[in-house]
């Protein structure tokens, strides 16, 4: 099994882990709370919070992309198996009689 498929399996378990999901939700809620408490004229802090939210989203998206990459790799392997060249005795290479 390829590294991408192994990684996808491990990451999928992470994405389904209730503790990790809760951790992401807690961090997001804390950042939103901080954003709401920050004064409108404190642009630097607001921008920093927005950057942190973006990074949080990027981490999650990166994990999802790893799963997608593994699924694509698995699909490619399965597709290649369909067309794998076997011995001349394989059914894929046998002629089918023409119907007349």
N, C-alpha and C positions, 0 to 999 in steps of 0.2 A: 504494500500500500504506500502511496506517495506521501511525502511530508505535508503537502497541501491538504490532503484528505485527512491525515492524522490531526493536523492543526485545526481543521474545520470541526472535527468531532469534539476535540477538547474545548474549543471556543463556544460551540453550540451549548455544551453543558454549562459553561460560564454564563452565557446569555439567558439561560433558563434558571439559573441559581437565584433563589428568592433573596438571599443575603446581598448579592451583588446588585440586583435590581433595586432593593431597598436603599442600598448605599448611594446609588446614582440619584434616586429620587430625593434622598435626604440632602445631598450636596446641592442639587438643583433648587430645592425649596429654600435652603440656607442662602444661596446666592440671590434668589428672587426676593427674599426677605431683606437682605442687605441692600439690594437695589431700591426697594421701596422706602427704606429708611434714609437713603442718601439724599442730601439736598440737591435740588435741581442744578444749582450753580457749581456743584462739585463734579465737573465734567471728567476730570482725570479718574476719579473713583468709579464713576458710572462706566467709563470706557474700560477700565480694568475688569469690572464685573462682567461686562459684555464679552470681553475676551475669554474670561474663565468659563462662561456658559458655552461659548463657541468651542473651546478646548474639550469640555465635557462631552458635547455632542460629537466632536471629532473622534474621541476615544471609542464611543459606542459605535459610530459608523465604521471605524477601522475594524472592530470586532465582527460586525456584520459582514464586512467585505471579505474577511478571512473565511467565513462560513460559505459565502457565495463562491469564492475561488475554489474551495474544496468541492462544492457541489458541481461546479463546472468541470473540474478535473475528473470527478467520478463519471459525469455524463460523457466526457470525451473518451475515457477508458472503455465504458460500456459500448459506445458507438464504434470504437476501433475493434472491439471484440466481435462485433457483428460481421465486420468485413475482413477479419483476419484470414490470411491465406493459410489453408491447411493442406493436407495431402491431397493428391488427385482423387482419392476415394471419397472425399467429403461430398455431401449432397450438393453443396454450393457449386461444385465443379462438374457434376453429372448433367448430362444433357437430358432434357425432358423431351419425350417424343412429341412430334407435331401432331396435332389433331387434324384429321382430314375428313 
